[in-house]
């Protein structure tokens, strides 16, 4: 892989890791929300990044959704509600 492709894979990997965050730091919950939105919605940037590393975005997105626990902890849900964290 080229350095650019490695960088794109690192971006996608970091987004996946961000979706699994279980702590209660406000900034990291925001990163989690952004990452989930970036992966789950038909975001053109996600689609382009997948294509740039020869991945079909639809099955990759579905594999992530099916295999990665992106749920919010109870503590995160309270923090989102109480502190008004949003996209």
PDB file of N, CA, C and O in Angstrom:
ATOM      1  N   UNK A   1       0.846  -1.192   0.000  1.00  0.00           N
ATOM      2  CA  UNK A   1       0.000   0.000   0.000  1.00  0.00           C
ATOM      3  C   UNK A   1       0.883   1.243   0.000  1.00  0.00           C
ATOM      4  O   UNK A   1       1.984   1.250   0.551  1.00  0.00           O
ATOM      5  N   UNK A   2       0.374   2.277  -0.624  1.00  0.00           N
ATOM      6  CA  UNK A   2       1.097   3.541  -0.653  1.00  0.00           C
ATOM      7  C   UNK A   2       0.919   4.258   0.686  1.00  0.00           C
ATOM      8  O   UNK A   2       0.027   3.905   1.457  1.00  0.00           O
ATOM      9  N   UNK A   3       1.752   5.253   0.969  1.00  0.00           N
ATOM     10  CA  UNK A   3       1.560   6.031   2.201  1.00  0.00           C
ATOM     11  C   UNK A   3       0.178   6.683   2.272  1.00  0.00           C
ATOM     12  O   UNK A   3      -0.417   6.757   3.347  1.00  0.00           O
ATOM     13  N   UNK A   4      -0.332   7.153   1.141  1.00  0.00           N
ATOM     14  CA  UNK A   4      -1.674   7.751   1.129  1.00  0.00           C
ATOM     15  C   UNK A   4      -2.744   6.722   1.480  1.00  0.00           C
ATOM     16  O   UNK A   4      -3.672   7.017   2.232  1.00  0.00           O
ATOM     17  N   UNK A   5      -2.612   5.529   0.941  1.00  0.00           N
ATOM     18  CA  UNK A   5      -3.576   4.471   1.248  1.00  0.00           C
ATOM     19  C   UNK A   5      -3.498   4.070   2.720  1.00  0.00           C
ATOM     20  O   UNK A   5      -4.524   3.839   3.360  1.00  0.00           O
ATOM     21  N   UNK A   6      -2.285   3.989   3.251  1.00  0.00           N
ATOM     22  CA  UNK A   6      -2.120   3.689   4.680  1.00  0.00           C
ATOM     23  C   UNK A   6      -2.785   4.757   5.536  1.00  0.00           C
ATOM     24  O   UNK A   6      -3.407   4.447   6.552  1.00  0.00           O
ATOM     25  N   UNK A   7      -2.655   6.000   5.129  1.00  0.00           N
ATOM     26  CA  UNK A   7      -3.270   7.104   5.866  1.00  0.00           C
ATOM     27  C   UNK A   7      -4.798   6.985   5.847  1.00  0.00           C
ATOM     28  O   UNK A   7      -5.449   7.180   6.873  1.00  0.00           O
ATOM     29  N   UNK A   8      -5.359   6.671   4.694  1.00  0.00           N
ATOM     30  CA  UNK A   8      -6.814   6.521   4.575  1.00  0.00           C
ATOM     31  C   UNK A   8      -7.305   5.356   5.430  1.00  0.00           C
ATOM     32  O   UNK A   8      -8.327   5.470   6.107  1.00  0.00           O
ATOM     33  N   UNK A   9      -6.584   4.240   5.402  1.00  0.00           N
ATOM     34  CA  UNK A   9      -6.953   3.094   6.239  1.00  0.00           C
ATOM     35  C   UNK A   9      -6.888   3.486   7.713  1.00  0.00           C
ATOM     36  O   UNK A   9      -7.735   3.069   8.504  1.00  0.00           O
ATOM     37  N   UNK A  10      -5.893   4.281   8.085  1.00  0.00           N
ATOM     38  CA  UNK A  10      -5.778   4.740   9.476  1.00  0.00           C
ATOM     39  C   UNK A  10      -6.967   5.617   9.868  1.00  0.00           C
ATOM     40  O   UNK A  10      -7.451   5.531  10.997  1.00  0.00           O
ATOM     41  N   UNK A  11      -7.435   6.446   8.963  1.00  0.00           N
ATOM     42  CA  UNK A  11      -8.604   7.300   9.233  1.00  0.00           C
ATOM     43  C   UNK A  11      -9.848   6.433   9.459  1.00  0.00           C
ATOM     44  O   UNK A  11     -10.596   6.649  10.413  1.00  0.00           O
ATOM     45  N   UNK A  12     -10.061   5.467   8.589  1.00  0.00           N
ATOM     46  CA  UNK A  12     -11.218   4.577   8.728  1.00  0.00           C
ATOM     47  C   UNK A  12     -11.111   3.771  10.022  1.00  0.00           C
ATOM     48  O   UNK A  12     -12.096   3.614  10.744  1.00  0.00           O
ATOM     49  N   UNK A  13      -9.921   3.266  10.311  1.00  0.00           N
ATOM     50  CA  UNK A  13      -9.696   2.496  11.539  1.00  0.00           C
ATOM     51  C   UNK A  13      -9.968   3.338  12.771  1.00  0.00           C
ATOM     52  O   UNK A  13     -10.601   2.868  13.717  1.00  0.00           O
ATOM     53  N   UNK A  14      -9.494   4.580  12.771  1.00  0.00           N
ATOM     54  CA  UNK A  14      -9.727   5.460  13.919  1.00  0.00           C
ATOM     55  C   UNK A  14     -11.214   5.735  14.103  1.00  0.00           C
ATOM     56  O   UNK A  14     -11.706   5.780  15.231  1.00  0.00           O
ATOM     57  N   UNK A  15     -11.922   5.916  13.006  1.00  0.00           N
ATOM     58  CA  UNK A  15     -13.370   6.137  13.105  1.00  0.00           C
ATOM     59  C   UNK A  15     -14.057   4.926  13.732  1.00  0.00           C
ATOM     60  O   UNK A  15     -14.936   5.075  14.580  1.00  0.00           O
ATOM     61  N   UNK A  16     -13.655   3.733  13.313  1.00  0.00           N
ATOM     62  CA  UNK A  16     -14.235   2.519  13.894  1.00  0.00           C
ATOM     63  C   UNK A  16     -13.921   2.459  15.385  1.00  0.00           C
ATOM     64  O   UNK A  16     -14.800   2.159  16.193  1.00  0.00           O
ATOM     65  N   UNK A  17     -12.679   2.741  15.751  1.00  0.00           N
ATOM     66  CA  UNK A  17     -12.304   2.740  17.170  1.00  0.00           C
ATOM     67  C   UNK A  17     -13.098   3.785  17.952  1.00  0.00           C
ATOM     68  O   UNK A  17     -13.521   3.529  19.080  1.00  0.00           O
ATOM     69  N   UNK A  18     -13.298   4.938  17.368  1.00  0.00           N
ATOM     70  CA  UNK A  18     -14.062   5.997  18.044  1.00  0.00           C
ATOM     71  C   UNK A  18     -15.499   5.564  18.325  1.00  0.00           C
ATOM     72  O   UNK A  18     -16.081   5.971  19.330  1.00  0.00           O
ATOM     73  N   UNK A  19     -16.073   4.745  17.451  1.00  0.00           N
ATOM     74  CA  UNK A  19     -17.459   4.301  17.664  1.00  0.00           C
ATOM     75  C   UNK A  19     -17.601   3.389  18.869  1.00  0.00           C
ATOM     76  O   UNK A  19     -18.703   3.224  19.391  1.00  0.00           O
ATOM     77  N   UNK A  20     -16.508   2.798  19.318  1.00  0.00           N
ATOM     78  CA  UNK A  20     -16.571   1.832  20.422  1.00  0.00           C
ATOM     79  C   UNK A  20     -16.245   2.456  21.770  1.00  0.00           C
ATOM     80  O   UNK A  20     -16.203   1.748  22.777  1.00  0.00           O
ATOM     81  N   UNK A  21     -16.016   3.749  21.814  1.00  0.00           N
ATOM     82  CA  UNK A  21     -15.659   4.425  23.069  1.00  0.00           C
ATOM     83  C   UNK A  21     -16.758   4.223  24.107  1.00  0.00           C
ATOM     84  O   UNK A  21     -17.941   4.382  23.805  1.00  0.00           O
ATOM     85  N   UNK A  22     -16.363   3.870  25.338  1.00  0.00           N
ATOM     86  CA  UNK A  22     -17.344   3.618  26.398  1.00  0.00           C
ATOM     87  C   UNK A  22     -17.194   4.556  27.592  1.00  0.00           C
ATOM     88  O   UNK A  22     -17.931   4.439  28.571  1.00  0.00           O
ATOM     89  N   UNK A  23     -16.251   5.477  27.513  1.00  0.00           N
ATOM     90  CA  UNK A  23     -16.041   6.398  28.626  1.00  0.00           C
ATOM     91  C   UNK A  23     -17.050   7.532  28.638  1.00  0.00           C
ATOM     92  O   UNK A  23     -18.044   7.514  27.912  1.00  0.00           O
ATOM     93  N   UNK A  24     -16.770   8.528  29.484  1.00  0.00           N
ATOM     94  CA  UNK A  24     -17.742   9.617  29.641  1.00  0.00           C
ATOM     95  C   UNK A  24     -17.162  11.006  29.374  1.00  0.00           C
ATOM     96  O   UNK A  24     -17.778  12.008  29.737  1.00  0.00           O
ATOM     97  N   UNK A  25     -15.993  11.079  28.749  1.00  0.00           N
ATOM     98  CA  UNK A  25     -15.420  12.381  28.411  1.00  0.00           C
ATOM     99  C   UNK A  25     -16.238  13.011  27.283  1.00  0.00           C
ATOM    100  O   UNK A  25     -16.470  12.397  26.242  1.00  0.00           O
ATOM    101  N   UNK A  26     -16.663  14.239  27.515  1.00  0.00           N
ATOM    102  CA  UNK A  26     -17.564  14.917  26.574  1.00  0.00           C
ATOM    103  C   UNK A  26     -16.987  14.973  25.161  1.00  0.00           C
ATOM    104  O   UNK A  26     -17.695  14.690  24.195  1.00  0.00           O
ATOM    105  N   UNK A  27     -15.710  15.336  25.029  1.00  0.00           N
ATOM    106  CA  UNK A  27     -15.119  15.455  23.697  1.00  0.00           C
ATOM    107  C   UNK A  27     -15.056  14.103  22.986  1.00  0.00           C
ATOM    108  O   UNK A  27     -15.245  14.033  21.772  1.00  0.00           O
ATOM    109  N   UNK A  28     -14.793  13.042  23.727  1.00  0.00           N
ATOM    110  CA  UNK A  28     -14.717  11.719  23.102  1.00  0.00           C
ATOM    111  C   UNK A  28     -16.101  11.168  22.759  1.00  0.00           C
ATOM    112  O   UNK A  28     -16.247  10.419  21.793  1.00  0.00           O
ATOM    113  N   UNK A  29     -17.104  11.531  23.534  1.00  0.00           N
ATOM    114  CA  UNK A  29     -18.475  11.154  23.165  1.00  0.00           C
ATOM    115  C   UNK A  29     -18.848  11.847  21.860  1.00  0.00           C
ATOM    116  O   UNK A  29     -19.500  11.252  21.002  1.00  0.00           O
ATOM    117  N   UNK A  30     -18.440  13.090  21.709  1.00  0.00           N
ATOM    118  CA  UNK A  30     -18.690  13.834  20.466  1.00  0.00           C
ATOM    119  C   UNK A  30     -17.982  13.155  19.292  1.00  0.00           C
ATOM    120  O   UNK A  30     -18.554  13.014  18.211  1.00  0.00           O
ATOM    121  N   UNK A  31     -16.714  12.729  19.517  1.00  0.00           N
ATOM    122  CA  UNK A  31     -15.992  11.997  18.469  1.00  0.00           C
ATOM    123  C   UNK A  31     -16.748  10.719  18.100  1.00  0.00           C
ATOM    124  O   UNK A  31     -16.854  10.368  16.924  1.00  0.00           O
ATOM    125  N   UNK A  32     -17.274  10.026  19.120  1.00  0.00           N
ATOM    126  CA  UNK A  32     -18.041   8.803  18.888  1.00  0.00           C
ATOM    127  C   UNK A  32     -19.265   9.101  18.027  1.00  0.00           C
ATOM    128  O   UNK A  32     -19.535   8.392  17.058  1.00  0.00           O
ATOM    129  N   UNK A  33     -19.995  10.139  18.378  1.00  0.00           N
ATOM    130  CA  UNK A  33     -21.190  10.511  17.620  1.00  0.00           C
ATOM    131  C   UNK A  33     -20.834  10.842  16.171  1.00  0.00           C
ATOM    132  O   UNK A  33     -21.508  10.402  15.240  1.00  0.00           O
ATOM    133  N   UNK A  34     -19.775  11.617  15.997  1.00  0.00           N
ATOM    134  CA  UNK A  34     -19.338  11.985  14.649  1.00  0.00           C
ATOM    135  C   UNK A  34     -18.937  10.751  13.843  1.00  0.00           C
ATOM    136  O   UNK A  34     -19.289  10.625  12.670  1.00  0.00           O
ATOM    137  N   UNK A  35     -18.194   9.840  14.484  1.00  0.00           N
ATOM    138  CA  UNK A  35     -17.729   8.637  13.792  1.00  0.00           C
ATOM    139  C   UNK A  35     -18.899   7.744  13.387  1.00  0.00           C
ATOM    140  O   UNK A  35     -18.934   7.224  12.272  1.00  0.00           O
ATOM    141  N   UNK A  36     -19.852   7.568  14.295  1.00  0.00           N
ATOM    142  CA  UNK A  36     -21.032   6.758  13.963  1.00  0.00           C
ATOM    143  C   UNK A  36     -21.773   7.374  12.786  1.00  0.00           C
ATOM    144  O   UNK A  36     -22.148   6.674  11.845  1.00  0.00           O
ATOM    145  N   UNK A  37     -21.980   8.668  12.839  1.00  0.00           N
ATOM    146  CA  UNK A  37     -22.664   9.363  11.749  1.00  0.00           C
ATOM    147  C   UNK A  37     -21.888   9.215  10.441  1.00  0.00           C
ATOM    148  O   UNK A  37     -22.484   8.975   9.391  1.00  0.00           O
ATOM    149  N   UNK A  38     -20.576   9.354  10.500  1.00  0.00           N
ATOM    150  CA  UNK A  38     -19.720   9.276   9.316  1.00  0.00           C
ATOM    151  C   UNK A  38     -19.810   7.901   8.668  1.00  0.00           C
ATOM    152  O   UNK A  38     -19.834   7.785   7.442  1.00  0.00           O
ATOM    153  N   UNK A  39     -19.859   6.866   9.489  1.00  0.00           N
ATOM    154  CA  UNK A  39     -19.890   5.500   8.960  1.00  0.00           C
ATOM    155  C   UNK A  39     -21.296   5.085   8.539  1.00  0.00           C
ATOM    156  O   UNK A  39     -21.472   4.517   7.461  1.00  0.00           O
ATOM    157  N   UNK A  40     -22.287   5.355   9.361  1.00  0.00           N
ATOM    158  CA  UNK A  40     -23.636   4.817   9.157  1.00  0.00           C
ATOM    159  C   UNK A  40     -24.409   5.538   8.055  1.00  0.00           C
ATOM    160  O   UNK A  40     -25.149   4.902   7.305  1.00  0.00           O
ATOM    161  N   UNK A  41     -24.246   6.840   7.950  1.00  0.00           N
ATOM    162  CA  UNK A  41     -24.958   7.581   6.903  1.00  0.00           C
ATOM    163  C   UNK A  41     -24.170   7.498   5.595  1.00  0.00           C
ATOM    164  O   UNK A  41     -22.970   7.224   5.622  1.00  0.00           O
ATOM    165  N   UNK A  42     -24.809   7.725   4.470  1.00  0.00           N
ATOM    166  CA  UNK A  42     -24.080   7.679   3.201  1.00  0.00           C
ATOM    167  C   UNK A  42     -23.199   8.920   3.010  1.00  0.00           C
ATOM    168  O   UNK A  42     -23.442   9.742   2.127  1.00  0.00           O
ATOM    169  N   UNK A  43     -22.185   9.033   3.847  1.00  0.00           N
ATOM    170  CA  UNK A  43     -21.281  10.179   3.810  1.00  0.00           C
ATOM    171  C   UNK A  43     -20.349  10.066   2.601  1.00  0.00           C
ATOM    172  O   UNK A  43     -19.669   9.051   2.448  1.00  0.00           O
ATOM    173  N   UNK A  44     -20.305  11.085   1.741  1.00  0.00           N
ATOM    174  CA  UNK A  44     -19.475  11.002   0.540  1.00  0.00           C
ATOM    175  C   UNK A  44     -17.984  10.833   0.849  1.00  0.00           C
ATOM    176  O   UNK A  44     -17.260  10.201   0.080  1.00  0.00           O
ATOM    177  N   UNK A  45     -17.528  11.390   1.959  1.00  0.00           N
ATOM    178  CA  UNK A  45     -16.112  11.244   2.316  1.00  0.00           C
ATOM    179  C   UNK A  45     -15.790   9.782   2.636  1.00  0.00           C
ATOM    180  O   UNK A  45     -14.777   9.256   2.175  1.00  0.00           O
ATOM    181  N   UNK A  46     -16.649   9.126   3.423  1.00  0.00           N
ATOM    182  CA  UNK A  46     -16.450   7.706   3.727  1.00  0.00           C
ATOM    183  C   UNK A  46     -16.452   6.888   2.439  1.00  0.00           C
ATOM    184  O   UNK A  46     -15.593   6.029   2.243  1.00  0.00           O
ATOM    185  N   UNK A  47     -17.406   7.154   1.575  1.00  0.00           N
ATOM    186  CA  UNK A  47     -17.513   6.439   0.297  1.00  0.00           C
ATOM    187  C   UNK A  47     -16.236   6.623  -0.516  1.00  0.00           C
ATOM    188  O   UNK A  47     -15.684   5.648  -1.026  1.00  0.00           O
ATOM    189  N   UNK A  48     -15.766   7.853  -0.643  1.00  0.00           N
ATOM    190  CA  UNK A  48     -14.557   8.123  -1.424  1.00  0.00           C
ATOM    191  C   UNK A  48     -13.329   7.472  -0.809  1.00  0.00           C
ATOM    192  O   UNK A  48     -12.504   6.910  -1.530  1.00  0.00           O
ATOM    193  N   UNK A  49     -13.194   7.538   0.509  1.00  0.00           N
ATOM    194  CA  UNK A  49     -12.047   6.906   1.167  1.00  0.00           C
ATOM    195  C   UNK A  49     -12.049   5.403   0.912  1.00  0.00           C
ATOM    196  O   UNK A  49     -11.003   4.824   0.619  1.00  0.00           O
ATOM    197  N   UNK A  50     -13.201   4.775   1.020  1.00  0.00           N
ATOM    198  CA  UNK A  50     -13.282   3.335   0.743  1.00  0.00           C
ATOM    199  C   UNK A  50     -12.842   3.042  -0.688  1.00  0.00           C
ATOM    200  O   UNK A  50     -12.045   2.134  -0.926  1.00  0.00           O
ATOM    201  N   UNK A  51     -13.356   3.800  -1.620  1.00  0.00           N
ATOM    202  CA  UNK A  51     -13.013   3.578  -3.024  1.00  0.00           C
ATOM    203  C   UNK A  51     -11.528   3.810  -3.289  1.00  0.00           C
ATOM    204  O   UNK A  51     -10.931   3.133  -4.126  1.00  0.00           O
ATOM    205  N   UNK A  52     -10.932   4.766  -2.579  1.00  0.00           N
ATOM    206  CA  UNK A  52      -9.512   5.065  -2.774  1.00  0.00           C
ATOM    207  C   UNK A  52      -8.606   3.921  -2.326  1.00  0.00           C
ATOM    208  O   UNK A  52      -7.459   3.828  -2.763  1.00  0.00           O
ATOM    209  N   UNK A  53      -9.111   3.059  -1.464  1.00  0.00           N
ATOM    210  CA  UNK A  53      -8.330   1.891  -1.034  1.00  0.00           C
ATOM    211  C   UNK A  53      -8.966   0.591  -1.550  1.00  0.00           C
ATOM    212  O   UNK A  53      -8.773  -0.482  -0.978  1.00  0.00           O
ATOM    213  N   UNK A  54      -9.719   0.716  -2.634  1.00  0.00           N
ATOM    214  CA  UNK A  54     -10.305  -0.419  -3.353  1.00  0.00           C
ATOM    215  C   UNK A  54     -11.276  -1.239  -2.504  1.00  0.00           C
ATOM    216  O   UNK A  54     -11.322  -2.464  -2.617  1.00  0.00           O
ATOM    217  N   UNK A  55     -12.045  -0.566  -1.661  1.00  0.00           N
ATOM    218  CA  UNK A  55     -13.087  -1.228  -0.879  1.00  0.00           C
ATOM    219  C   UNK A  55     -14.446  -0.759  -1.369  1.00  0.00           C
ATOM    220  O   UNK A  55     -14.632   0.417  -1.683  1.00  0.00           O
ATOM    221  N   UNK A  56     -15.382  -1.671  -1.433  1.00  0.00           N
ATOM    222  CA  UNK A  56     -16.750  -1.310  -1.787  1.00  0.00           C
ATOM    223  C   UNK A  56     -17.413  -0.771  -0.518  1.00  0.00           C
ATOM    224  O   UNK A  56     -17.563  -1.517   0.450  1.00  0.00           O
ATOM    225  N   UNK A  57     -17.811   0.498  -0.496  1.00  0.00           N
ATOM    226  CA  UNK A  57     -18.301   1.113   0.740  1.00  0.00           C
ATOM    227  C   UNK A  57     -19.549   0.473   1.344  1.00  0.00           C
ATOM    228  O   UNK A  57     -19.680   0.422   2.567  1.00  0.00           O
ATOM    229  N   UNK A  58     -20.459  -0.012   0.517  1.00  0.00           N
ATOM    230  CA  UNK A  58     -21.704  -0.575   1.068  1.00  0.00           C
ATOM    231  C   UNK A  58     -21.458  -1.822   1.917  1.00  0.00           C
ATOM    232  O   UNK A  58     -21.915  -1.870   3.059  1.00  0.00           O
ATOM    233  N   UNK A  59     -20.749  -2.837   1.398  1.00  0.00           N
ATOM    234  CA  UNK A  59     -20.513  -4.004   2.256  1.00  0.00           C
ATOM    235  C   UNK A  59     -19.592  -3.701   3.439  1.00  0.00           C
ATOM    236  O   UNK A  59     -19.745  -4.290   4.510  1.00  0.00           O
ATOM    237  N   UNK A  60     -18.646  -2.797   3.252  1.00  0.00           N
ATOM    238  CA  UNK A  60     -17.772  -2.426   4.376  1.00  0.00           C
ATOM    239  C   UNK A  60     -18.604  -1.767   5.465  1.00  0.00           C
ATOM    240  O   UNK A  60     -18.477  -2.112   6.640  1.00  0.00           O
ATOM    241  N   UNK A  61     -19.452  -0.825   5.083  1.00  0.00           N
ATOM    242  CA  UNK A  61     -20.331  -0.162   6.052  1.00  0.00           C
ATOM    243  C   UNK A  61     -21.178  -1.197   6.784  1.00  0.00           C
ATOM    244  O   UNK A  61     -21.304  -1.147   8.008  1.00  0.00           O
ATOM    245  N   UNK A  62     -21.758  -2.133   6.036  1.00  0.00           N
ATOM    246  CA  UNK A  62     -22.622  -3.144   6.652  1.00  0.00           C
ATOM    247  C   UNK A  62     -21.838  -4.059   7.590  1.00  0.00           C
ATOM    248  O   UNK A  62     -22.338  -4.428   8.653  1.00  0.00           O
ATOM    249  N   UNK A  63     -20.616  -4.427   7.209  1.00  0.00           N
ATOM    250  CA  UNK A  63     -19.785  -5.265   8.086  1.00  0.00           C
ATOM    251  C   UNK A  63     -19.468  -4.542   9.388  1.00  0.00           C
ATOM    252  O   UNK A  63     -19.484  -5.148  10.459  1.00  0.00           O
ATOM    253  N   UNK A  64     -19.183  -3.259   9.299  1.00  0.00           N
ATOM    254  CA  UNK A  64     -18.910  -2.474  10.506  1.00  0.00           C
ATOM    255  C   UNK A  64     -20.160  -2.439  11.381  1.00  0.00           C
ATOM    256  O   UNK A  64     -20.084  -2.686  12.584  1.00  0.00           O
ATOM    257  N   UNK A  65     -21.298  -2.135  10.783  1.00  0.00           N
ATOM    258  CA  UNK A  65     -22.556  -2.059  11.537  1.00  0.00           C
ATOM    259  C   UNK A  65     -22.877  -3.403  12.192  1.00  0.00           C
ATOM    260  O   UNK A  65     -23.313  -3.447  13.342  1.00  0.00           O
ATOM    261  N   UNK A  66     -22.660  -4.496  11.461  1.00  0.00           N
ATOM    262  CA  UNK A  66     -22.995  -5.828  11.973  1.00  0.00           C
ATOM    263  C   UNK A  66     -22.034  -6.323  13.054  1.00  0.00           C
ATOM    264  O   UNK A  66     -22.424  -7.118  13.909  1.00  0.00           O
ATOM    265  N   UNK A  67     -20.784  -5.860  13.023  1.00  0.00           N
ATOM    266  CA  UNK A  67     -19.764  -6.458  13.883  1.00  0.00           C
ATOM    267  C   UNK A  67     -19.154  -5.548  14.941  1.00  0.00           C
ATOM    268  O   UNK A  67     -18.400  -6.016  15.793  1.00  0.00           O
ATOM    269  N   UNK A  68     -19.464  -4.276  14.901  1.00  0.00           N
ATOM    270  CA  UNK A  68     -18.877  -3.340  15.863  1.00  0.00           C
ATOM    271  C   UNK A  68     -19.979  -2.832  16.788  1.00  0.00           C
ATOM    272  O   UNK A  68     -21.022  -2.365  16.331  1.00  0.00           O
ATOM    273  N   UNK A  69     -19.734  -2.930  18.085  1.00  0.00           N
ATOM    274  CA  UNK A  69     -20.712  -2.438  19.062  1.00  0.00           C
ATOM    275  C   UNK A  69     -20.584  -0.918  19.162  1.00  0.00           C
ATOM    276  O   UNK A  69     -19.665  -0.398  19.795  1.00  0.00           O
ATOM    277  N   UNK A  70     -21.510  -0.229  18.532  1.00  0.00           N
ATOM    278  CA  UNK A  70     -21.501   1.230  18.520  1.00  0.00           C
ATOM    279  C   UNK A  70     -22.508   1.808  19.499  1.00  0.00           C
ATOM    280  O   UNK A  70     -22.824   2.997  19.441  1.00  0.00           O
ATOM    281  N   UNK A  71     -23.008   0.981  20.388  1.00  0.00           N
ATOM    282  CA  UNK A  71     -24.042   1.449  21.310  1.00  0.00           C
ATOM    283  C   UNK A  71     -23.464   2.413  22.347  1.00  0.00           C
ATOM    284  O   UNK A  71     -22.270   2.397  22.647  1.00  0.00           O
ATOM    285  N   UNK A  72     -24.340   3.239  22.873  1.00  0.00           N
ATOM    286  CA  UNK A  72     -23.964   4.189  23.918  1.00  0.00           C
ATOM    287  C   UNK A  72     -24.203   3.554  25.281  1.00  0.00           C
ATOM    288  O   UNK A  72     -25.205   2.871  25.494  1.00  0.00           O
ATOM    289  N   UNK A  73     -23.273   3.785  26.198  1.00  0.00           N
ATOM    290  CA  UNK A  73     -23.478   3.313  27.563  1.00  0.00           C
ATOM    291  C   UNK A  73     -24.549   4.178  28.223  1.00  0.00           C
ATOM    292  O   UNK A  73     -24.874   5.260  27.736  1.00  0.00           O
ATOM    293  N   UNK A  74     -25.084   3.693  29.322  1.00  0.00           N
ATOM    294  CA  UNK A  74     -26.089   4.462  30.055  1.00  0.00           C
ATOM    295  C   UNK A  74     -25.513   5.811  30.482  1.00  0.00           C
ATOM    296  O   UNK A  74     -26.187   6.838  30.407  1.00  0.00           O
ATOM    297  N   UNK A  75     -24.261   5.792  30.929  1.00  0.00           N
ATOM    298  CA  UNK A  75     -23.595   7.023  31.365  1.00  0.00           C
ATOM    299  C   UNK A  75     -23.473   8.019  30.204  1.00  0.00           C
ATOM    300  O   UNK A  75     -23.681   9.219  30.378  1.00  0.00           O
ATOM    301  N   UNK A  76     -23.135   7.502  29.022  1.00  0.00           N
ATOM    302  CA  UNK A  76     -23.028   8.366  27.847  1.00  0.00           C
ATOM    303  C   UNK A  76     -24.387   8.952  27.475  1.00  0.00           C
ATOM    304  O   UNK A  76     -24.478  10.128  27.123  1.00  0.00           O
ATOM    305  N   UNK A  77     -25.432   8.147  27.549  1.00  0.00           N
ATOM    306  CA  UNK A  77     -26.777   8.639  27.228  1.00  0.00           C
ATOM    307  C   UNK A  77     -27.178   9.777  28.159  1.00  0.00           C
ATOM    308  O   UNK A  77     -27.739  10.779  27.717  1.00  0.00           O
ATOM    309  N   UNK A  78     -26.890   9.620  29.454  1.00  0.00           N
ATOM    310  CA  UNK A  78     -27.200  10.685  30.408  1.00  0.00           C
ATOM    311  C   UNK A  78     -26.389  11.937  30.100  1.00  0.00           C
ATOM    312  O   UNK A  78     -26.910  13.051  30.154  1.00  0.00           O
ATOM    313  N   UNK A  79     -25.115  11.750  29.779  1.00  0.00           N
ATOM    314  CA  UNK A  79     -24.250  12.892  29.492  1.00  0.00           C
ATOM    315  C   UNK A  79     -24.728  13.625  28.232  1.00  0.00           C
ATOM    316  O   UNK A  79     -24.748  14.856  28.199  1.00  0.00           O
ATOM    317  N   UNK A  80     -25.107  12.880  27.212  1.00  0.00           N
ATOM    318  CA  UNK A  80     -25.610  13.481  25.971  1.00  0.00           C
ATOM    319  C   UNK A  80     -26.854  14.313  26.263  1.00  0.00           C
ATOM    320  O   UNK A  80     -26.988  15.442  25.790  1.00  0.00           O
ATOM    321  N   UNK A  81     -27.752  13.740  27.044  1.00  0.00           N
ATOM    322  CA  UNK A  81     -28.998  14.436  27.370  1.00  0.00           C
ATOM    323  C   UNK A  81     -28.743  15.628  28.289  1.00  0.00           C
ATOM    324  O   UNK A  81     -29.209  16.734  28.016  1.00  0.00           O
ATOM    325  N   UNK A  82     -28.007  15.407  29.376  1.00  0.00           N
ATOM    326  CA  UNK A  82     -27.803  16.449  30.386  1.00  0.00           C
ATOM    327  C   UNK A  82     -26.933  17.606  29.895  1.00  0.00           C
ATOM    328  O   UNK A  82     -27.142  18.754  30.286  1.00  0.00           O
ATOM    329  N   UNK A  83     -25.963  17.301  29.041  1.00  0.00           N
ATOM    330  CA  UNK A  83     -25.045  18.348  28.583  1.00  0.00           C
ATOM    331  C   UNK A  83     -25.340  18.802  27.167  1.00  0.00           C
ATOM    332  O   UNK A  83     -24.632  19.647  26.621  1.00  0.00           O
ATOM    333  N   UNK A  84     -26.382  18.244  26.573  1.00  0.00           N
ATOM    334  CA  UNK A  84     -26.790  18.683  25.243  1.00  0.00           C
ATOM    335  C   UNK A  84     -25.762  18.421  24.162  1.00  0.00           C
ATOM    336  O   UNK A  84     -25.609  19.226  23.243  1.00  0.00           O
ATOM    337  N   UNK A  85     -25.058  17.310  24.258  1.00  0.00           N
ATOM    338  CA  UNK A  85     -24.064  16.968  23.242  1.00  0.00           C
ATOM    339  C   UNK A  85     -24.808  16.562  21.971  1.00  0.00           C
ATOM    340  O   UNK A  85     -25.724  15.740  22.015  1.00  0.00           O
ATOM    341  N   UNK A  86     -24.412  17.139  20.848  1.00  0.00           N
ATOM    342  CA  UNK A  86     -25.056  16.790  19.580  1.00  0.00           C
ATOM    343  C   UNK A  86     -24.061  16.922  18.446  1.00  0.00           C
ATOM    344  O   UNK A  86     -22.958  17.441  18.618  1.00  0.00           O
ATOM    345  N   UNK A  87     -24.473  16.444  17.287  1.00  0.00           N
ATOM    346  CA  UNK A  87     -23.618  16.533  16.097  1.00  0.00           C
ATOM    347  C   UNK A  87     -23.493  17.955  15.644  1.00  0.00           C
ATOM    348  O   UNK A  87     -22.812  18.231  14.656  1.00  0.00           O
TER     349      UNK A  87
END
